[in-house]
Amino acid sequence: MSTVSVIVSTYNKPEWLEKVLWGFQYQTYKDFEMVVADDGSREDTKELIDRLAPELSYKITHVWQEDDGFQKCKILNKAILACKTDYIIMTDGDCIPREDFVQVHYINKEPGYFISGGYYMLPMNISNAIGKEDIKQQHCFNIQWLKEKGIPKTFKNNKLTARGFISKFFNAVTPTNASWNGHNSSGWRKDILNVNGFDERMQYGGEDREFGERLLNYGVKSKQLRYSAVCVHLDHERGYKTPEAIAKNQVIRKEVRQNKSVWSYYGITK
């Protein structure tokens, strides 16, 4: 039995998901299972998983539901129940993990904490250019390789270049809150179940933050690892991002903060 579970959420992006699955193939820490949380993708996503499964060293469970608009929280709750280990890492099907991604989450896990990681956003031309060999050789995390492809010089490049003491220093001084980030976070299954998972009323925009806020209300502390737990975020359009959905989510988050809510009545247990 594996020691850690990885949930990867996806929706109709098999070409991006394939790059992510190869990213997990080349991890230094290999004792994990994967659950693909599929919010209603077409048949080609299932075909991709079936095709790759024999080539991958880790086990994949594909959890799928009917396409009924943006229902990411609902499929994440189903995926949580499908996990067979005590510790769960969550990321998205457009985030390629660096080779030490699972290892960093695994060795930094601690009772009473969840981990908040970061991402490095790539433009569309580089997202398209990354092939299996670039992932195997870790080119897509190499700042020189990225600069040759046109990445500008910014402070964010430290996410890819910082190592050891430097990454610990940046983790400590970053002004960004250690919130639960859907693209790169991890926590204990029992803590996730104790707040009843994700609120299924939530649409796109802050649904992961709301979940993290309830964990904090429950007494779980957060650990900032944005410069250590690293993934590159592939570009895509966000057709499901609407002002109405964001406004609705903000109302729910405000209630959670005001009432110091822990349990969602719209989560795993109805």
DAVEN-V607707 format. One record per pair of residues at least 24 apart in sequence whose ideal C-beta (glycine too) atoms are under 10 Angstrom apart, sorted by the first residue. I is the first residue (numbers start at 0). J is the second residue. D is the distance in Angstrom with one decimal. If there is no record, write none. Layout:
# DAVEN-V607707
((I,J,D) (I,J,D))
This chain:
# DAVEN-V607707
((0,30,9.1) (0,32,8.3) (0,83,6.5) (0,84,7.2) (1,29,9.2) (1,30,5.5) (1,31,5.2) (1,32,4.2) (1,33,9.1) (1,57,7.8) (1,58,7.5) (1,82,9.5) (1,83,7.1) (1,84,5.6) (1,86,9.8) (2,28,8.9) (2,30,4.9) (2,31,7.1) (2,32,9.2) (2,84,6.2) (2,85,8.3) (2,86,7.3) (2,101,9.8) (2,105,7.1) (2,108,9.9) (3,28,8.1) (3,30,7.0) (3,31,4.6) (3,32,7.8) (3,82,9.2) (3,84,5.5) (3,85,8.4) (3,86,4.9) (3,87,7.5) (3,88,6.3) (3,101,6.6) (3,102,9.8) (3,104,7.3) (3,105,5.5) (3,108,8.1) (3,185,8.0) (4,31,6.7) (4,32,5.3) (4,33,7.5) (4,34,6.2) (4,60,9.2) (4,78,8.8) (4,79,8.7) (4,81,8.4) (4,82,3.8) (4,83,6.7) (4,84,4.6) (4,85,8.7) (4,86,7.0) (4,87,4.8) (4,88,7.0) (4,89,9.2) (4,185,9.4) (4,188,7.8) (5,31,5.4) (5,32,7.2) (5,33,4.9) (5,34,7.2) (5,35,9.4) (5,57,8.2) (5,59,9.7) (5,82,8.9) (5,84,9.6) (5,86,10.0) (5,87,7.7) (5,88,4.8) (5,89,7.8) (5,90,6.9) (5,96,8.5) (5,100,8.9) (5,101,6.7) (5,104,8.8) (5,185,8.8) (6,32,9.9) (6,33,7.8) (6,34,5.0) (6,35,8.0) (6,36,5.4) (6,60,9.8) (6,62,8.8) (6,74,9.4) (6,75,6.7) (6,78,4.7) (6,79,7.1) (6,81,8.5) (6,82,6.9) (6,87,6.2) (6,88,7.1) (6,89,4.7) (6,90,7.4) (6,91,9.5) (6,181,9.8) (6,185,9.6) (7,33,6.4) (7,34,7.5) (7,35,5.3) (7,36,6.8) (7,37,9.2) (7,59,9.0) (7,78,8.7) (7,88,9.3) (7,89,8.1) (7,90,5.7) (7,91,6.8) (7,92,5.3) (7,93,9.6) (7,94,8.3) (7,96,9.4) (8,34,9.7) (8,35,8.0) (8,36,4.5) (8,37,7.9) (8,38,6.8) (8,62,9.9) (8,71,5.9) (8,72,9.9) (8,74,6.8) (8,75,6.4) (8,78,7.7) (8,89,7.5) (8,90,7.8) (8,91,5.3) (8,92,6.0) (8,93,9.3) (8,94,9.7) (8,181,7.1) (8,182,9.1) (9,35,6.0) (9,36,7.1) (9,37,5.4) (9,38,7.3) (9,39,9.9) (9,40,6.2) (9,44,6.4) (9,47,9.6) (9,48,9.5) (9,61,9.5) (9,63,9.7) (9,71,9.8) (9,74,9.1) (9,91,7.5) (9,92,3.3) (9,93,8.2) (10,36,9.4) (10,37,7.1) (10,38,4.6) (10,39,6.6) (10,40,5.7) (10,41,9.7) (10,44,8.4) (10,66,8.1) (10,69,8.2) (10,70,9.3) (10,71,7.7) (10,74,8.8) (10,91,9.6) (10,92,7.6) (10,93,9.7) (10,239,8.5) (11,37,9.2) (11,38,8.8) (11,39,8.0) (11,40,4.8) (11,41,6.1) (11,43,8.2) (11,44,7.0) (11,66,8.4) (11,92,9.6) (12,40,7.9) (12,43,10.0) (12,44,8.0) (12,91,9.4) (12,92,5.8) (12,93,6.2) (12,233,8.3) (12,235,6.6) (13,40,7.4) (13,41,8.5) (13,42,9.8) (13,43,5.0) (13,44,4.9) (13,45,9.1) (13,46,7.8) (13,47,4.4) (13,48,8.7) (13,50,9.8) (13,92,8.8) (14,43,9.3) (14,47,8.5) (14,126,9.6) (14,127,8.7) (14,233,9.2) (15,91,9.0) (15,92,5.9) (15,93,4.6) (15,94,8.9) (15,95,8.7) (15,126,7.6) (15,127,9.9) (15,129,9.8) (15,232,10.0) (15,233,5.1) (15,234,9.2) (15,235,6.9) (16,40,8.6) (16,43,9.9) (16,44,6.5) (16,47,6.4) (16,48,8.1) (16,51,9.2) (16,91,9.5) (16,92,4.3) (16,93,8.0) (16,233,9.9) (17,44,9.7) (17,47,5.8) (17,48,9.4) (17,50,9.0) (17,51,6.8) (17,92,9.4) (17,131,8.3) (17,134,9.8) (18,92,9.2) (18,93,8.6) (18,94,9.5) (18,95,5.4) (18,126,8.4) (18,129,6.0) (18,130,8.3) (18,131,7.8) (18,133,9.0) (18,134,6.3) (18,139,8.6) (18,231,9.4) (18,233,6.9) (19,90,7.7) (19,91,8.0) (19,92,5.5) (19,93,7.1) (19,94,6.4) (19,95,5.6) (19,96,7.4) (19,134,9.1) (19,230,8.6) (19,233,8.2) (20,47,8.0) (20,48,7.8) (20,51,5.6) (20,52,9.2) (20,54,9.2) (20,55,6.5) (20,57,9.1) (20,59,7.7) (20,92,8.7) (20,95,9.5) (20,134,9.6) (21,51,8.2) (21,54,9.1) (21,55,8.5) (21,95,7.9) (21,96,10.0) (21,129,9.5) (21,130,9.1) (21,131,5.3) (21,132,9.5) (21,133,9.5) (21,134,4.7) (21,135,7.3) (22,90,9.4) (22,94,8.2) (22,95,4.1) (22,96,4.6) (22,97,7.8) (22,98,8.1) (22,100,7.6) (22,129,9.7) (22,131,9.9) (22,134,5.4) (22,135,9.5) (22,137,9.5) (22,139,8.6) (22,140,9.8) (22,230,7.6) (22,231,8.7) (23,55,7.6) (23,56,9.1) (23,57,6.4) (23,59,9.3) (23,90,9.2) (23,95,9.0) (23,96,6.2) (23,98,9.7) (23,100,8.0) (23,101,7.4) (23,134,9.7) (24,51,8.7) (24,54,7.7) (24,55,5.4) (24,56,6.4) (24,57,7.5) (24,98,9.9) (24,131,9.0) (24,134,8.2) (24,135,8.1) (25,56,9.6) (25,95,9.8) (25,96,8.9) (25,97,9.4) (25,98,5.4) (25,100,10.0) (25,131,9.5) (25,134,6.3) (25,135,5.5) (25,136,9.0) (25,137,7.6) (26,56,9.0) (26,57,8.3) (26,96,7.0) (26,97,8.9) (26,98,5.9) (26,99,7.7) (26,100,6.5) (26,101,4.8) (26,102,7.0) (26,105,10.0) (27,97,9.6) (27,98,5.4) (27,99,5.6) (27,100,8.9) (27,101,7.8) (27,102,5.2) (27,103,9.6) (28,98,9.1) (28,99,7.7) (28,100,8.6) (28,101,4.6) (28,102,3.8) (28,103,8.7) (28,104,8.7) (28,105,5.6) (28,106,8.2) (29,56,6.1) (29,57,6.9) (29,101,8.0) (29,102,9.4) (30,57,8.8) (30,84,9.5) (30,101,8.5) (30,102,10.0) (30,105,8.3) (31,56,10.0) (31,57,6.0) (31,58,8.9) (31,84,8.0) (31,86,9.4) (31,88,7.7) (31,101,5.5) (31,102,9.9) (31,104,9.4) (31,105,8.0) (32,57,6.4) (32,58,5.0) (32,59,8.0) (32,60,7.1) (32,81,9.3) (32,82,7.5) (32,83,6.3) (32,84,6.8) (33,57,5.5) (33,58,6.9) (33,59,4.9) (33,60,7.1) (33,61,9.3) (33,78,9.9) (33,82,9.7) (33,88,9.6) (34,58,9.4) (34,59,7.7) (34,60,4.8) (34,61,8.1) (34,62,5.9) (34,75,9.6) (34,77,9.0) (34,78,4.6) (34,79,8.3) (34,80,9.4) (34,81,5.0) (34,82,5.8) (34,83,8.9) (34,87,8.7) (34,89,9.7) (35,59,6.1) (35,60,7.2) (35,61,4.9) (35,62,6.7) (35,63,8.3) (35,74,9.5) (35,78,7.8) (35,81,9.7) (35,92,7.5) (36,60,9.7) (36,61,9.1) (36,62,5.6) (36,63,8.8) (36,64,9.0) (36,71,7.7) (36,73,9.4) (36,74,4.5) (36,75,5.4) (36,76,8.9) (36,77,7.0) (36,78,3.7) (36,79,8.7) (36,81,8.5) (36,89,8.5) (36,91,9.4) (36,92,8.7) (37,61,6.3) (37,62,6.4) (37,63,4.3) (37,64,7.3) (37,66,9.7) (37,74,6.5) (37,77,9.6) (37,78,8.8) (37,92,8.5) (38,62,9.8) (38,63,8.4) (38,64,6.6) (38,65,9.4) (38,66,7.3) (38,67,8.7) (38,68,9.0) (38,69,7.3) (38,70,5.5) (38,71,5.4) (38,72,9.4) (38,73,7.7) (38,74,4.6) (38,75,8.8) (38,77,9.9) (38,92,9.9) (38,239,9.8) (39,63,7.2) (39,64,5.9) (39,65,5.6) (39,66,2.9) (39,67,6.7) (39,68,8.6) (39,69,9.6) (39,70,7.2) (39,73,9.9) (39,74,8.0) (40,64,9.9) (40,66,7.6) (40,92,9.1) (41,66,8.3) (44,92,8.7) (57,101,9.6) (58,83,9.4) (68,202,8.2) (68,203,9.9) (68,239,7.5) (68,244,9.6) (69,201,9.1) (69,202,5.4) (69,203,5.2) (69,204,9.6) (69,206,9.0) (69,238,9.5) (69,239,4.4) (69,240,9.1) (69,241,9.1) (69,244,7.2) (70,199,7.3) (70,201,9.8) (70,202,9.0) (71,181,7.8) (71,197,7.9) (71,199,9.3) (71,201,8.2) (71,202,8.6) (71,203,7.4) (71,206,6.6) (71,207,8.9) (71,239,9.0) (72,181,9.8) (72,196,7.9) (72,197,3.7) (72,198,6.1) (72,199,4.7) (72,200,7.9) (72,201,5.1) (72,202,8.7) (72,206,5.4) (72,207,9.0) (72,209,9.1) (72,210,8.0) (72,263,9.1) (72,265,8.3) (72,266,8.2) (73,196,9.6) (73,197,7.8) (73,199,4.8) (73,200,9.9) (73,201,9.6) (73,265,9.4) (73,266,9.7) (73,267,9.8) (74,197,9.3) (74,199,9.6) (75,181,8.3) (75,191,9.6) (75,196,7.0) (75,197,5.1) (75,199,9.1) (75,206,8.7) (75,207,8.9) (75,210,8.6) (75,267,9.5) (76,191,9.3) (76,195,8.6) (76,196,4.4) (76,197,5.6) (76,198,9.5) (76,199,6.8) (76,263,9.7) (76,265,9.6) (76,266,6.3) (76,267,4.7) (76,268,9.4) (77,196,9.4) (77,267,8.6) (78,196,9.6) (78,197,10.0) (79,188,7.1) (79,191,5.9) (79,192,7.5) (79,196,5.5) (79,197,8.2) (79,266,9.6) (79,267,6.7) (80,188,9.6) (80,192,8.9) (80,196,8.5) (80,267,6.7) (82,188,6.3) (82,191,9.1) (83,188,9.4) (84,188,7.1) (85,187,6.3) (85,188,5.4) (85,189,7.1) (86,114,9.9) (86,185,6.7) (86,186,7.6) (86,187,6.0) (86,188,6.7) (86,189,9.7) (86,190,10.0) (86,191,10.0) (87,113,9.7) (87,184,9.2) (87,185,6.3) (87,186,6.4) (87,187,7.7) (87,188,5.5) (87,190,9.6) (87,191,6.5) (88,114,8.2) (88,116,8.8) (88,183,8.2) (88,184,7.5) (88,185,4.1) (88,186,8.6) (88,228,8.7) (89,113,10.0) (89,116,9.8) (89,179,8.3) (89,180,8.7) (89,181,6.4) (89,182,8.2) (89,183,7.9) (89,184,5.5) (89,185,6.8) (89,186,8.2) (89,191,9.3) (89,197,10.0) (89,207,8.1) (89,210,9.6) (90,116,8.3) (90,118,8.9) (90,180,9.1) (90,181,7.8) (90,182,5.7) (90,183,5.5) (90,184,8.1) (90,185,9.0) (90,228,9.5) (90,230,6.4) (90,232,9.9) (91,118,8.8) (91,180,9.5) (91,181,6.1) (91,182,4.7) (91,183,8.4) (91,207,9.8) (91,230,8.6) (91,232,7.9) (91,233,9.3) (91,235,9.9) (92,182,9.9) (92,233,9.0) (92,235,9.8) (93,118,9.5) (93,121,9.7) (93,126,8.2) (93,182,8.0) (93,230,9.4) (93,231,9.5) (93,232,6.2) (93,233,4.4) (93,234,8.1) (93,235,5.8) (94,118,5.9) (94,119,9.5) (94,120,10.0) (94,181,9.4) (94,182,4.9) (94,183,6.7) (94,229,9.8) (94,230,4.1) (94,231,7.0) (94,232,5.3) (94,233,7.3) (95,119,9.8) (95,121,8.9) (95,126,9.3) (95,129,7.2) (95,133,9.4) (95,134,6.2) (95,137,9.9) (95,139,6.2) (95,140,8.4) (95,229,9.8) (95,230,5.9) (95,231,5.1) (95,232,8.3) (95,233,7.0) (96,134,9.4) (96,140,9.6) (96,183,8.3) (96,228,8.5) (96,229,7.7) (96,230,4.8) (96,231,8.6) (97,134,9.8) (97,137,7.0) (97,139,8.7) (97,140,5.0) (97,158,9.8) (97,159,8.2) (97,227,9.6) (97,228,8.3) (97,229,4.5) (97,230,6.5) (97,231,7.8) (98,134,9.0) (98,135,9.2) (98,137,5.9) (98,140,8.0) (98,229,9.7) (99,137,9.8) (99,140,9.7) (99,162,9.7) (99,227,8.2) (99,228,8.3) (99,229,7.9) (100,183,8.1) (100,227,9.5) (100,228,6.1) (100,229,6.7) (100,230,6.2) (101,185,9.2) (101,228,9.1) (102,228,9.3) (103,166,9.4) (103,185,9.5) (103,224,6.5) (103,227,5.0) (103,228,4.5) (103,229,7.9) (104,183,8.7) (104,184,8.7) (104,185,4.5) (104,186,9.7) (104,224,7.8) (104,227,9.2) (104,228,5.7) (105,185,8.4) (106,227,9.9) (107,185,8.6) (107,222,6.5) (107,224,6.2) (107,227,7.5) (107,228,7.8) (108,185,6.7) (108,186,8.4) (108,187,7.6) (108,222,8.9) (109,187,9.3) (109,220,8.8) (109,222,7.1) (110,187,7.1) (110,189,9.6) (110,190,9.1) (110,219,9.5) (111,187,8.5) (111,190,8.3) (111,218,7.4) (111,219,6.2) (111,220,6.1) (111,222,10.0) (112,177,9.4) (112,185,9.5) (112,186,7.8) (112,187,8.5) (112,190,9.0) (112,214,9.6) (112,219,6.5) (112,220,5.1) (112,221,6.7) (112,222,4.9) (113,177,8.4) (113,178,9.7) (113,179,6.4) (113,184,6.3) (113,185,6.6) (113,186,3.6) (113,187,7.6) (113,190,7.0) (113,191,8.7) (113,210,9.7) (113,211,7.1) (113,214,5.8) (113,215,8.7) (113,219,5.6) (113,220,7.8) (113,221,5.6) (113,222,7.1) (114,177,8.2) (114,179,9.3) (114,180,9.8) (114,183,8.5) (114,184,6.2) (114,185,4.7) (114,186,7.1) (114,221,7.6) (114,222,5.0) (114,223,8.4) (114,224,5.4) (114,225,10.0) (114,227,9.2) (114,228,6.6) (115,170,9.6) (115,175,8.5) (115,176,7.9) (115,177,4.0) (115,178,5.9) (115,179,6.6) (115,180,5.8) (115,183,7.6) (115,184,5.5) (115,185,8.8) (115,186,9.7) (115,211,7.7) (115,221,5.4) (115,222,6.7) (115,223,5.6) (115,224,6.6) (115,225,6.9) (115,228,8.3) (116,158,9.9) (116,170,9.9) (116,177,9.5) (116,180,6.6) (116,182,7.9) (116,183,3.3) (116,184,6.2) (116,185,7.7) (116,222,9.6) (116,223,8.8) (116,224,5.2) (116,225,5.9) (116,226,9.1) (116,227,7.5) (116,228,3.3) (116,229,7.2) (116,230,7.3) (117,155,9.1) (117,158,5.7) (117,169,9.6) (117,170,9.1) (117,173,8.4) (117,175,8.0) (117,180,7.5) (117,182,8.5) (117,183,6.3) (117,223,8.8) (117,224,7.7) (117,225,3.0) (117,226,6.7) (117,227,8.6) (117,228,7.1) (117,229,6.6) (117,230,8.0) (117,232,9.5) (118,155,9.8) (118,158,7.9) (118,180,7.7) (118,182,5.1) (118,183,5.8) (118,225,8.3) (118,228,9.5) (118,229,7.6) (118,230,5.2) (118,231,6.9) (118,232,4.3) (118,233,9.9) (119,145,8.8) (119,150,9.2) (119,155,6.5) (119,156,8.0) (119,157,9.7) (119,158,4.9) (119,159,5.8) (119,225,9.8) (119,229,6.8) (119,230,7.4) (119,231,5.0) (119,232,6.6) (120,155,8.0) (120,158,9.8) (120,231,7.9) (120,232,4.8) (120,233,8.8) (120,234,7.4) (121,145,7.8) (121,148,9.0) (121,150,7.8) (121,231,5.4) (121,232,6.4) (121,233,6.0) (121,234,6.1) (122,148,8.8) (122,149,7.6) (122,150,7.8) (122,151,9.7) (122,233,9.6) (122,234,5.8) (123,233,8.4) (123,234,4.2) (123,235,8.2) (123,236,9.6) (124,148,7.1) (124,149,7.1) (124,234,8.6) (125,149,7.3) (125,150,7.0) (125,231,8.6) (125,233,8.6) (125,234,8.1) (126,231,8.5) (126,232,8.6) (126,233,4.0) (126,234,4.6) (126,235,7.9) (127,233,8.6) (127,234,8.5) (129,231,8.0) (129,233,7.7) (134,231,9.6) (139,230,9.9) (139,231,5.4) (139,233,9.5) (140,229,6.9) (140,230,9.1) (140,231,6.6) (145,231,8.8) (157,225,10.0) (157,226,6.6) (158,225,6.8) (158,226,5.8) (158,227,9.5) (158,229,5.9) (158,230,9.6) (158,231,9.2) (159,226,9.3) (159,229,6.6) (159,231,8.0) (160,226,9.4) (161,225,9.7) (161,226,4.6) (161,227,8.0) (161,229,8.9) (162,226,9.0) (162,227,8.8) (163,227,9.4) (165,226,7.8) (166,224,8.4) (166,225,9.0) (166,226,4.1) (166,227,4.8) (166,228,9.6) (166,229,8.8) (167,224,9.3) (167,226,7.9) (167,227,7.4) (168,226,8.3) (169,223,9.3) (169,225,7.6) (169,226,4.0) (169,227,8.8) (170,222,8.5) (170,223,5.0) (170,224,5.8) (170,225,6.4) (170,226,5.1) (170,227,6.2) (170,228,9.4) (171,223,7.5) (171,226,9.4) (172,223,9.6) (172,226,9.8) (173,223,6.4) (173,225,6.0) (173,226,7.3) (175,223,7.6) (175,225,6.6) (176,208,8.9) (176,211,9.0) (176,215,9.9) (176,221,7.9) (176,223,8.2) (177,211,8.7) (177,215,9.5) (177,220,8.6) (177,221,3.8) (177,222,6.2) (177,223,3.9) (177,224,8.2) (177,225,8.1) (178,205,9.4) (178,207,7.7) (178,208,5.2) (178,209,9.9) (178,210,9.6) (178,211,5.0) (178,212,7.9) (178,214,9.9) (178,215,8.8) (178,221,7.1) (178,223,9.5) (179,206,9.7) (179,207,5.1) (179,208,6.4) (179,209,8.6) (179,210,5.4) (179,211,2.7) (179,212,8.0) (179,213,9.2) (179,214,6.6) (179,215,8.8) (179,219,9.7) (179,221,7.5) (180,207,6.0) (180,208,8.0) (180,211,8.0) (180,225,8.5) (180,228,9.9) (181,205,9.8) (181,206,7.3) (181,207,3.7) (181,208,8.7) (181,210,8.6) (181,211,9.5) (182,207,8.3) (182,230,6.7) (182,232,6.4) (183,224,8.5) (183,225,8.0) (183,228,5.8) (183,229,8.1) (183,230,5.6) (183,232,9.1) (184,210,9.1) (184,211,7.4) (184,214,9.8) (184,221,8.8) (184,222,9.9) (184,224,9.4) (184,228,8.6) (185,222,9.4) (185,224,9.2) (185,228,8.0) (186,210,9.4) (186,211,8.9) (186,214,6.8) (186,219,7.0) (186,221,9.2) (186,222,10.0) (187,214,9.7) (187,219,8.0) (190,214,6.2) (190,217,6.9) (190,218,9.1) (190,219,5.1) (191,219,9.4) (191,266,9.6) (191,267,8.5) (192,266,9.2) (192,267,6.8) (192,268,8.5) (193,217,6.1) (193,218,9.6) (193,219,8.7) (193,261,7.6) (193,262,8.3) (194,219,8.4) (194,260,8.7) (194,261,5.5) (194,262,6.2) (194,263,6.9) (194,266,7.5) (194,267,9.5) (195,261,8.5) (195,262,5.1) (195,263,4.9) (195,264,7.7) (195,265,8.3) (195,266,3.3) (195,267,5.4) (195,268,5.7) (195,269,9.3) (196,263,7.2) (196,265,9.5) (196,266,4.3) (196,267,4.0) (196,268,8.4) (197,263,7.3) (197,265,8.6) (197,266,6.2) (197,267,8.1) (198,248,9.0) (198,251,6.3) (198,252,9.3) (198,255,8.3) (198,260,9.4) (198,262,10.0) (198,263,4.2) (198,264,8.5) (198,265,5.0) (198,266,6.1) (199,263,8.0) (199,264,9.9) (199,265,4.8) (199,266,6.7) (199,267,9.0) (199,269,8.8) (200,247,7.6) (200,248,8.5) (200,250,9.8) (200,251,6.3) (200,263,8.4) (200,264,9.4) (200,265,4.9) (200,266,9.7) (201,244,8.5) (201,247,7.9) (201,248,5.4) (201,251,6.3) (201,252,8.7) (201,263,9.0) (201,265,8.3) (202,239,7.5) (202,240,9.0) (202,241,7.5) (202,243,8.0) (202,244,3.3) (202,245,7.7) (202,246,9.6) (202,247,6.1) (202,248,6.0) (202,251,9.7) (203,237,7.2) (203,238,9.6) (203,239,4.9) (203,240,5.3) (203,241,7.6) (203,244,5.4) (203,245,7.6) (203,248,8.0) (204,237,9.5) (204,239,9.3) (204,240,6.5) (204,241,8.5) (204,242,9.3) (204,244,5.8) (204,245,4.0) (204,246,8.9) (204,247,8.8) (204,248,5.1) (204,249,8.1) (204,252,9.7) (205,244,9.5) (205,245,7.2) (205,248,4.8) (205,249,7.0) (205,251,8.6) (205,252,5.9) (206,244,9.4) (206,248,6.4) (206,251,8.9) (206,252,9.2) (208,248,8.8) (208,252,6.8) (208,255,9.6) (209,248,7.0) (209,249,9.6) (209,251,6.2) (209,252,4.9) (209,253,10.0) (209,254,9.6) (209,255,5.9) (209,256,9.3) (209,260,9.3) (209,263,8.3) (210,255,9.4) (210,263,8.2) (210,266,8.9) (212,252,6.7) (212,255,5.3) (212,256,6.4) (212,259,9.3) (212,260,8.2) (212,261,9.8) (213,252,9.9) (213,255,6.1) (213,256,10.0) (213,259,9.1) (213,260,5.9) (213,261,5.5) (213,262,7.5) (213,263,6.7) (213,266,9.1) (214,261,8.4) (215,255,9.8) (215,256,9.9) (215,259,9.3) (215,261,9.5) (216,255,7.2) (216,256,8.5) (216,258,8.7) (216,259,4.8) (216,260,6.2) (216,261,5.0) (216,262,9.5) (217,259,9.5) (217,260,9.4) (217,261,4.6) (217,262,8.6) (218,261,8.6) (219,261,9.9))
